């Protein structure tokens, strides 16, 4: 097993077992045209990552539910922001980090919420932290 240093605990990682790598090597050698080992392993790993990335998770389902409730597809920026907050809620416990993700100031973010008749995220943050 390969030890990955410096990654945050919430960062998705793949642990490739030696048995899988051995099987891939056997399959590579069994092919009529031998692809270079690095190219072959890169291609197999990319396929594994793509397969994992396309499996719907609870965040995808929650965003799909929001889209259905809105009656229209969510704007890409809202989907992106929602995904970040749902996947890494501990990163967004204060208004400053939320504003930073949106590329605005804290005041501008509060105004955007008020314009839409929504409760300010500042108020929500204070309530959650008590």
Secondary structure as UniProt FT lines:
FT   TURN            9..10
FT   HELIX           18..30
FT   HELIX           37..54
FT   HELIX           58..70
FT   HELIX           76..87
FT   HELIX           89..92
FT   HELIX           95..102
FT   HELIX           106..115
FT   TURN            116..117
FT   HELIX           121..129
//
